[in-house]
Amino acid sequence: MFNTILVPLDGSQLADCVLPHVIAIARSFDSEVTLLRMLEKTQAGTSAQLFDLVNWQINKTRATLYLEKIKARFQREKTRAQTAVIEGLVADGITEYAHSHGIKLIVLSSHGRNGLTRWGISSITQKIIMSAQTSLLIVRAHQDGIHSDELSEKLLYKRILVPLDGSQRAENVLPIVTQLAQFHRSQIHLVQIIQTPEMARQMPPTREDVDLSNRIVSRNQEEAGRYLEQLKSRSFLEGLTIQIHLITSDNTAVALHQLVEQENIDMVALSAHGYSGIHQWPYGSMVNNFVQYGKVPLLIVQDLPAKLDLASSDTQSSDRAER
């Protein structure tokens, strides 16, 4: 599963907020962690200037010492780790490293050295998310109560929410969540939202319209309830604490965010695509919603194979990120 984990860091406390989560994931899957620092050259104006080699060596030495210090802390927690300091564009360099080294999971902070913004994630994190060809864990840099100097993984994931829609694609997340829950003794919350049909009418819906909507909802509730109960009884979930939520709502995303708050969820785990997922886009609409508006760590399990044309993928993702 997650035998290799990439952790991009920039030296800021906001980026370092991922470290307890890296320990928690790595120990769950016996992963080898790569701590990566990208050093980006900056050039002023268009006039030809020689790069300051001395300054580069100083920055590289500082970055190396910073990563080695974190590596030593990881090793004290019995977590295998290695370091890499690379020169290049930050977002492109991270995704290229992940692709070329067969990384299974990238752990990202929502914000880094440029500080918190009113946006849900920073521009650099957005570019990595849109161009990464692997699973992701996004940690909210504003999250209270978790500090990078406390690397113990205990009690991080007491309650894990897994939204499902009845599709096999959405279930891709379950084997990973199961192993994570077994290690941390987590409670798994399986949820399916039954969305009320939209009645596109200029006038208020008639009695027939309301009756039709109610019958559709009732039928979907019956099917979803049976599906969740069957899923709960599967052998790979045996021995785990499972809670089932079957909710009817006009807005699926709103209902899920409310459930996160009501149940004090510690992690939301989603497959990159669900029932209506389209291959030409890296993520479905629900994943995109939680990337932007989620308030707890978000685990995205990528269900699409890695693309061979990385350069083309990066170009397209950069375009999307700037729109």
C-alpha positions as CSV (number, residue, x, y, z in Angstrom):
1,M,0.0,0.0,0.0
2,F,1.9,3.0,1.3
3,N,5.4,1.5,1.4
4,T,7.0,4.8,0.3
5,I,5.9,8.2,1.5
6,L,7.2,11.6,0.3
7,V,7.2,14.6,2.7
8,P,8.0,17.9,1.1
9,L,9.1,20.5,3.7
10,D,10.1,24.1,3.4
11,G,11.6,24.8,6.8
12,S,8.4,26.5,8.2
13,Q,6.4,25.6,11.2
14,L,3.3,25.4,9.1
15,A,4.8,22.8,6.8
16,D,6.2,20.9,9.8
17,C,2.7,20.3,11.1
18,V,2.6,17.2,8.9
19,L,5.3,15.4,10.9
20,P,3.1,13.7,13.5
21,H,0.8,12.5,10.7
22,V,3.8,11.1,8.8
23,I,4.8,9.1,11.8
24,A,1.2,7.9,12.2
25,I,0.9,6.8,8.6
26,A,4.4,5.4,8.3
27,R,4.1,3.2,11.4
28,S,0.7,1.9,10.2
29,F,2.1,0.7,6.9
30,D,5.8,0.1,7.8
31,S,6.7,2.8,5.2
32,E,10.0,4.3,4.3
33,V,9.8,8.1,4.4
34,T,11.6,10.5,2.1
35,L,12.0,14.0,3.6
36,L,12.4,16.4,0.6
37,R,13.5,20.0,0.5
38,M,13.2,21.9,-2.8
39,L,15.6,24.9,-3.2
40,E,14.4,27.2,-5.9
41,K,16.7,29.6,-7.7
42,T,15.4,33.1,-8.2
43,Q,16.7,35.4,-11.0
44,A,16.0,39.1,-10.9
45,G,15.1,40.8,-14.2
46,T,16.2,39.5,-17.6
47,S,19.8,40.5,-17.5
48,A,22.3,37.7,-17.4
49,Q,23.5,37.1,-13.8
50,L,25.8,34.4,-12.4
51,F,24.2,32.4,-9.7
52,D,25.7,32.9,-6.3
53,L,27.4,29.5,-5.8
54,V,28.4,30.3,-2.2
55,N,24.9,31.3,-1.3
56,W,23.6,28.1,-2.9
57,Q,26.0,25.9,-0.8
58,I,25.0,27.7,2.4
59,N,21.3,27.2,1.7
60,K,21.9,23.6,0.8
61,T,23.9,22.9,4.0
62,R,21.1,24.5,6.1
63,A,18.4,22.5,4.3
64,T,20.4,19.3,4.8
65,L,21.0,19.9,8.5
66,Y,17.3,20.7,8.9
67,L,16.2,17.5,7.3
68,E,18.8,15.4,9.1
69,K,17.5,16.7,12.4
70,I,14.0,15.6,11.5
71,K,15.3,12.3,10.2
72,A,17.0,11.6,13.6
73,R,13.7,12.3,15.4
74,F,12.0,9.9,13.0
75,Q,14.5,7.2,13.7
76,R,14.0,7.6,17.5
77,E,10.3,6.8,16.7
78,K,11.5,3.7,14.8
79,T,10.5,5.1,11.4
80,R,12.8,4.6,8.5
81,A,13.6,7.9,6.8
82,Q,16.0,9.3,4.2
83,T,16.6,12.9,3.0
84,A,16.9,14.7,-0.3
85,V,17.7,18.3,-1.2
86,I,17.0,19.2,-4.8
87,E,17.2,22.4,-6.8
88,G,14.3,23.3,-9.1
89,L,10.8,24.6,-9.3
90,V,9.0,23.6,-6.1
91,A,5.7,22.1,-7.4
92,D,7.2,20.6,-10.5
93,G,10.2,19.2,-8.6
94,I,8.0,17.5,-6.0
95,T,5.7,15.8,-8.5
96,E,8.6,14.7,-10.7
97,Y,10.4,13.2,-7.8
98,A,7.3,11.3,-6.7
99,H,6.8,10.0,-10.2
100,S,10.4,8.9,-10.8
101,H,10.8,7.2,-7.4
102,G,7.5,5.4,-7.4
103,I,6.1,7.2,-4.4
104,K,2.8,5.8,-3.1
105,L,1.8,8.7,-0.9
106,I,2.6,12.4,-0.6
107,V,1.9,14.1,2.7
108,L,1.3,17.9,2.3
109,S,0.6,20.8,4.6
110,S,-2.2,23.0,3.4
111,H,0.1,26.0,3.8
112,G,3.8,26.6,4.1
113,R,6.4,29.4,4.5
114,N,4.2,32.0,2.7
115,G,1.8,31.8,5.7
116,L,-1.9,31.1,6.1
117,T,-4.3,32.6,3.5
118,R,-8.0,33.0,3.2
119,W,-7.9,30.1,0.7
120,G,-8.2,26.5,1.8
121,I,-4.8,25.6,0.5
122,S,-1.8,27.5,-0.8
123,S,-1.0,27.9,-4.5
124,I,2.0,25.5,-4.3
125,T,-0.1,22.8,-2.5
126,Q,-2.8,23.3,-5.1
127,K,-0.4,22.7,-8.0
128,I,1.1,19.6,-6.4
129,I,-2.4,18.2,-5.7
130,M,-3.5,18.7,-9.3
131,S,-0.4,17.3,-10.9
132,A,0.4,14.4,-8.4
133,Q,-0.1,10.9,-9.8
134,T,-0.4,9.3,-6.5
135,S,-2.4,9.2,-3.2
136,L,-2.3,12.3,-1.0
137,L,-2.7,13.2,2.7
138,I,-3.5,16.9,3.2
139,V,-3.0,18.2,6.7
140,R,-4.6,21.5,7.7
141,A,-1.8,23.9,8.9
142,H,-4.3,25.7,11.1
143,Q,-5.3,22.6,13.0
144,D,-5.1,23.1,16.8
145,G,-3.7,20.7,19.3
146,I,-1.1,19.0,17.1
147,H,2.5,20.2,17.2
148,S,5.5,19.1,15.1
149,D,7.7,18.6,18.1
150,E,5.3,15.9,19.3
151,L,6.0,13.1,16.9
152,S,4.0,10.4,18.7
153,E,1.2,9.1,16.5
154,K,-1.2,8.2,19.3
155,L,-4.8,9.4,19.3
156,L,-4.4,11.2,15.9
157,Y,-7.1,9.2,14.2
158,K,-9.7,8.1,16.7
159,R,-12.6,8.6,14.2
160,I,-12.2,8.2,10.4
161,L,-15.0,9.2,8.1
162,V,-15.4,7.3,4.8
163,P,-18.1,8.7,2.4
164,L,-19.4,6.1,0.0
165,D,-21.8,6.1,-2.9
166,G,-22.3,2.4,-3.6
167,S,-19.6,2.2,-6.3
168,Q,-16.5,0.0,-6.3
169,R,-14.4,3.0,-7.1
170,A,-15.4,4.7,-3.9
171,E,-14.6,1.5,-2.0
172,N,-10.9,1.7,-3.1
173,V,-10.2,3.6,0.1
174,L,-11.4,0.8,2.4
175,P,-8.3,-1.5,2.5
176,I,-6.1,1.4,3.4
177,V,-8.6,2.8,6.0
178,T,-8.9,-0.7,7.5
179,Q,-5.2,-1.1,8.0
180,L,-5.0,2.4,9.5
181,A,-7.9,1.7,11.8
182,Q,-6.5,-1.6,13.0
183,F,-3.2,0.0,13.9
184,H,-4.7,3.0,15.7
185,R,-7.8,1.3,17.0
186,S,-9.9,3.8,15.2
187,Q,-13.6,4.0,14.8
188,I,-14.7,3.9,11.1
189,H,-17.7,6.0,10.1
190,L,-19.3,4.8,6.9
191,V,-21.7,7.3,5.4
192,Q,-23.8,7.5,2.3
193,I,-25.8,10.6,1.5
194,I,-29.1,10.2,-0.3
195,Q,-29.6,13.5,-2.2
196,T,-33.2,14.6,-2.8
197,P,-33.9,15.0,-6.5
198,E,-33.8,18.5,-8.0
199,M,-37.1,19.5,-9.4
200,A,-36.5,22.0,-12.1
201,R,-39.8,23.9,-12.2
202,Q,-40.8,27.5,-12.6
203,M,-43.8,26.9,-10.4
204,P,-43.8,25.2,-7.0
205,P,-43.8,21.4,-7.4
206,T,-47.1,19.7,-7.7
207,R,-48.3,16.9,-5.5
208,E,-47.3,14.4,-8.2
209,D,-43.8,15.9,-8.3
210,V,-43.4,15.6,-4.5
211,D,-44.7,12.1,-4.5
212,L,-42.3,11.1,-7.3
213,S,-39.4,12.7,-5.3
214,N,-40.4,10.9,-2.1
215,R,-40.6,7.6,-3.9
216,I,-37.1,8.0,-5.4
217,V,-35.6,9.0,-2.0
218,S,-37.3,6.0,-0.3
219,R,-36.0,3.6,-2.9
220,N,-32.5,5.0,-2.7
221,Q,-32.6,4.9,1.1
222,E,-33.6,1.2,1.0
223,E,-30.8,0.3,-1.4
224,A,-28.2,2.4,0.4
225,G,-29.1,0.9,3.8
226,R,-28.8,-2.6,2.5
227,Y,-25.5,-1.8,0.8
228,L,-24.0,-0.3,4.0
229,E,-25.1,-3.2,6.2
230,Q,-23.6,-5.7,3.7
231,L,-20.4,-3.7,3.6
232,K,-20.2,-3.6,7.4
233,S,-20.4,-7.4,7.5
234,R,-17.5,-8.1,5.2
235,S,-14.7,-10.1,6.6
236,F,-11.9,-7.5,6.2
237,L,-13.9,-5.1,8.5
238,E,-14.3,-7.8,11.2
239,G,-13.2,-6.8,14.6
240,L,-13.3,-3.1,13.9
241,T,-15.7,-0.5,15.4
242,I,-18.0,0.6,12.6
243,Q,-20.7,3.2,12.7
244,I,-23.1,3.6,9.8
245,H,-24.7,6.9,8.8
246,L,-27.5,7.1,6.2
247,I,-28.4,10.8,5.6
248,T,-30.9,12.4,3.3
249,S,-30.0,15.9,2.2
250,D,-30.5,18.5,-0.5
251,N,-26.7,19.0,-0.6
252,T,-24.2,16.1,-0.2
253,A,-21.2,18.2,0.5
254,V,-22.9,20.3,3.2
255,A,-24.2,17.1,4.9
256,L,-20.8,15.6,5.0
257,H,-19.1,18.7,6.4
258,Q,-21.8,18.9,9.1
259,L,-21.2,15.2,9.9
260,V,-17.5,15.9,10.3
261,E,-18.3,18.5,13.0
262,Q,-21.0,16.5,14.7
263,E,-18.9,13.3,15.1
264,N,-15.6,15.1,15.8
265,I,-14.0,13.3,12.9
266,D,-10.2,13.2,12.9
267,M,-9.7,12.2,9.2
268,V,-11.8,12.1,6.0
269,A,-10.8,9.3,3.6
270,L,-12.0,9.5,0.0
271,S,-11.3,7.7,-3.2
272,A,-10.2,10.1,-5.9
273,H,-13.3,9.2,-7.9
274,G,-16.7,7.7,-7.2
275,Y,-19.7,6.6,-9.1
276,S,-19.8,9.5,-11.5
277,G,-16.0,10.1,-11.7
278,I,-14.6,11.1,-15.1
279,H,-11.1,9.8,-16.1
280,Q,-10.0,13.0,-17.7
281,W,-10.0,14.8,-14.3
282,P,-7.7,13.7,-11.5
283,Y,-10.4,14.0,-8.8
284,G,-14.2,13.9,-8.5
285,S,-16.3,16.9,-7.3
286,M,-16.5,15.7,-3.7
287,V,-12.7,15.4,-3.4
288,N,-12.3,18.9,-4.8
289,N,-14.8,20.2,-2.3
290,F,-13.0,18.7,0.7
291,V,-9.6,19.9,-0.6
292,Q,-10.8,23.5,-0.6
293,Y,-13.2,23.5,2.3
294,G,-12.2,20.6,4.6
295,K,-11.1,21.4,8.2
296,V,-9.5,18.0,9.1
297,P,-6.8,15.9,7.5
298,L,-7.9,14.6,4.1
299,L,-6.7,11.2,2.7
300,I,-7.2,10.9,-1.0
301,V,-6.6,7.4,-2.5
302,Q,-5.9,7.7,-6.2
303,D,-7.7,5.1,-8.2
304,L,-6.3,6.0,-11.6
305,P,-3.0,4.6,-13.0
306,A,0.0,6.9,-13.3
307,K,0.1,8.7,-16.6
308,L,3.1,8.1,-18.8
309,D,3.3,11.7,-20.2
310,L,4.2,13.5,-17.0
311,A,5.1,16.8,-18.8
312,S,1.8,17.0,-20.5
313,S,0.0,16.2,-17.2
314,D,2.0,18.9,-15.4
315,T,1.2,21.5,-18.0
316,Q,-2.5,20.7,-17.9
317,S,-2.6,20.8,-14.1
318,S,-0.8,24.1,-14.0
319,D,-3.4,25.5,-16.3
320,R,-6.2,24.2,-14.2
321,A,-4.6,25.5,-11.0
322,E,-4.5,29.1,-12.4
323,R,-8.1,29.2,-13.5
